[in-house]
Amino acid sequence: MNATLQNSPARETTHHGPTVTARPDRGADLRALVALVARGDEAAFDQLYDRLAGPVLGVAGRVLRDPAQSEEVAQEVMLELWRSAGRYRPDRGTVLSWALTIAHRRAVDRVRAAQAAYDRDWLDAVRSYAPVFDEVAEQVELRLDQEHVRRLLGSLTKGQRESLTLAYYGGCTQAQIAALLGTPLGTVKTRIRDGLIRLRDQLAVES
């Protein structure tokens, strides 16, 4: 997790200047460290890093559930603390709560970005997919945002939604979908056709 931080000024130089002896669970010590970091004290940042990196990683991990992404977010948070130490205000909360709030915000942003990318990929797949029923697919022009995607999918039956998602996003053929769902091929074809027609009709109403 320290790879990026090792490239920052705080990790390239040896310790110098005034330092604060870290004592567990002492908010005053953390405030003093942040004040020194705000003045560019790299040794103080090393101590602040040692005190906060673990809790920050813990928050990121609980939100993201992915070790690699959690470590990336923790790096970003610690770098933000280094850069923004001068903006910390003790009257708005403890140093720990400040750091964990930043960690939570960045982790949530990462989750939202991943969901947005998923939705964009789904839309791209829908636009580019060419099912057997070309005359229906050609009429389905999805000029949608994320909320539209979720609303339209929610309007389909479970079978239609599963079949369309596997076809458009999963890239499965109709035969593969039938095998995956344990459903007759004719039923899958009907679900895809009816789902496309329903999407087309809803888009026509919205336009």
Disulfide bonds with the S-S distance in Angstrom:
none
